[in-house]
Amino acid sequence: MKILTYTNDGKNSFLCETQGGWILINTGYKQDLNAFRRFLRRNGLKASDLQAVILTDCRAASAGFAAELLNMTKADLYVSGQGAPGLLQGRNISTPMFTASRGAVASLGRVIRREETSNCYAPVSFFHRSRLKYTEDLNVRSELLRQFGVRVLASPGYTPDSVTYYFDSGETFCGNAVRQGFGVMHHLPRMFADREELVRTWQSLISVNNGMLYPSEGRPFAAALLHRDLNDLKKAQLYAVG
């Protein structure tokens, strides 16, 4: 399977050429739309080539220009129903967040305040609501598998509406459930809402197909590496972000 990684503002979006055509996993922030369109052109693609847009969560960093893509394409938008209120309002749904980095509390608080300002991204219009497909629906899951070969795994922890998508060939797109990169300790997310849920999600990611994890931040890495980091996640001192 061909995977193109688009990175802007430190966040990854993934274009995947599947059995049913090109799908996009996450969009990035609203201001990244024009840069994303240039990325498409450099790779010989255009927005209308997208057959589906799939979100691992509905915060501004993942859904920033999802509404615009619905205007530009015939693609359906696949999300958790728990995140739908944010898409319809065009803003993050307020959720208490925590971090394992005491030094990051102030900067993460600024990020949350910036993202939770009103109209932080364009809401899905009334005319496109029929194209919202909720991953809790078994028929929707069957549709994703049949058309694109994508399987769905609910993966709360980063947010209650977080979802992981994976292929039988081993590629697993897990959003902000993990993080990889220089200076990142134990693959811990920058911040998250529920440690216990995140622990269960990590256990699922390890066992689902033992493949490669494609996070929203950083390079892909083997899911098996989370084995050694589980205890660090369970024992980490947490600090409220706000």
Secondary structure as the mmCIF struct_conf table of DSSP 4:
data_model
#
loop_
_struct_conf.conf_type_id
_struct_conf.id
_struct_conf.beg_label_comp_id
_struct_conf.beg_label_asym_id
_struct_conf.beg_label_seq_id
_struct_conf.end_label_comp_id
_struct_conf.end_label_asym_id
_struct_conf.end_label_seq_id
STRN STRN1 LYS A 2 ASN A 8
TURN_TY1_P TURN_TY1_P1 ASP A 9 GLY A 10
STRN STRN2 LYS A 11 THR A 18
TURN_TY1_P TURN_TY1_P2 GLN A 19 GLY A 20
STRN STRN3 GLY A 21 ILE A 25
HELX_RH_3T_P HELX_RH_3T_P1 LYS A 30 ASP A 32
HELX_RH_AL_P HELX_RH_AL_P1 LEU A 33 ARG A 42
TURN_TY1_P TURN_TY1_P3 ASN A 43 GLY A 44
HELX_RH_3T_P HELX_RH_3T_P2 ALA A 47 ASP A 49
STRN STRN4 LEU A 50 ILE A 54
BEND BEND1 THR A 56 THR A 56
BEND BEND2 ARG A 59 ARG A 59
HELX_RH_AL_P HELX_RH_AL_P2 ALA A 60 ALA A 63
TURN_TY1_P TURN_TY1_P4 GLY A 64 PHE A 65
HELX_RH_AL_P HELX_RH_AL_P3 ALA A 66 MET A 72
STRN STRN5 ASP A 76 VAL A 79
HELX_RH_3T_P HELX_RH_3T_P3 GLY A 81 GLY A 83
HELX_RH_AL_P HELX_RH_AL_P4 ALA A 84 GLN A 89
TURN_TY1_P TURN_TY1_P5 GLY A 90 GLY A 90
BEND BEND3 ARG A 91 ARG A 91
HELX_LH_PP_P HELX_LH_PP_P1 ASN A 92 SER A 94
STRN STRN6 MET A 97 THR A 99
BEND BEND4 ALA A 100 ALA A 100
HELX_RH_3T_P HELX_RH_3T_P4 ARG A 102 ALA A 104
HELX_RH_AL_P HELX_RH_AL_P5 VAL A 105 GLU A 115
TURN_TY1_P TURN_TY1_P6 GLU A 116 GLU A 116
BEND BEND5 THR A 117 THR A 117
TURN_TY1_P TURN_TY1_P7 SER A 118 ASN A 119
BEND BEND6 CYS A 120 TYR A 121
HELX_LH_PP_P HELX_LH_PP_P2 ALA A 122 SER A 125
HELX_RH_3T_P HELX_RH_3T_P5 PHE A 126 ARG A 131
STRN STRN7 LEU A 132 TYR A 134
TURN_TY1_P TURN_TY1_P8 THR A 135 GLU A 136
BEND BEND7 ASP A 137 ASP A 137
HELX_RH_AL_P HELX_RH_AL_P6 LEU A 138 PHE A 148
STRN STRN8 ARG A 151 ALA A 154
TURN_TY1_P TURN_TY1_P9 PRO A 156 GLY A 157
BEND BEND8 TYR A 158 THR A 159
TURN_TY1_P TURN_TY1_P10 PRO A 160 ASP A 161
STRN STRN9 VAL A 163 TYR A 166
TURN_TY1_P TURN_TY1_P11 ASP A 168 SER A 169
BEND BEND9 GLY A 170 GLY A 170
STRN STRN10 GLU A 171 GLY A 175
TURN_TY1_P TURN_TY1_P12 ASN A 176 ASN A 176
BEND BEND10 ALA A 177 VAL A 178
BEND BEND11 GLY A 181 GLY A 181
TURN_TY1_P TURN_TY1_P13 PHE A 182 GLY A 183
TURN_TY1_P TURN_TY1_P14 HIS A 186 HIS A 187
BEND BEND12 ARG A 190 ARG A 190
STRN STRN11 PHE A 192 PHE A 192
BEND BEND13 ALA A 193 ALA A 193
HELX_RH_AL_P HELX_RH_AL_P7 ARG A 195 VAL A 208
BEND BEND14 ASN A 209 ASN A 210
STRN STRN12 MET A 212 PRO A 215
BEND BEND15 SER A 216 GLY A 218
STRN STRN13 PHE A 221 ALA A 222
HELX_RH_3T_P HELX_RH_3T_P6 ALA A 223 ASP A 229
HELX_RH_AL_P HELX_RH_AL_P8 LEU A 230 LYS A 235
STRN STRN14 TYR A 239 VAL A 241
#
